[in-house]
Amino acid sequence: MILRLETMVLSGADLPVAVVRQQIASAIDIVIHLSRLRDRSRRVTEISEVVGLKDGEIQLNCLYRFQEQNEVDGHIIGQLARSAGVLVHQDKLKAAGIQEPSLEAENEVRNS
């Protein structure tokens, strides 16, 4: 998806790739990835946070990933499961007044 965004911008403007990537990384906070599974259903398969740039590449922090559990009558059964990734950028949530206990616990883990 990010490569497609880069391509669209570059096809319409004469900008360096590094500038385009910086703009994308600063404009997008969360990426929600949808996929079509083998049972033809469309599901959210990953939720990632855009952390920033590192060595010219956009860095993603996976927060949730779809875990398939079973298949019943040709339908995939599963759910999003929390990954090991910890939410890095919490400032916008705090500005909105959202301070869940889970965010506080993640801060403690990160700061220890």
Phi, psi and omega in degrees: 000317181293322176298321177295319177299315178303313182298318180297316180294315183293332178285339182253350183214149179265081181235152174293147180302321181299321179292317179298315180296319178298318179295317179296314182297327181275342184266335185250131179262314186228140175245126177250115186262122176256141177224153172267123182274173185295341176273010177075005176278153177252126184227156169287120183252344178199142172236122183231149175264137173276114186273322182151206180250144174216122181054038177079002180247141177287128182260131178248145178242106182292125180257320180221145178221140180291130178245115177285133183249326186194172173227123183237121179052040178081003179253131180282130177252131179183182180204165175285134178239142179297133177266184180285347182295138179253135179302119184276309185264098181255358186300321180291324176294316179296321178297331178274000179085015180263114177220080181284154176303326180295325178291321178296318179296320178296322177297318180298318180296315182294324184276352181267000000 
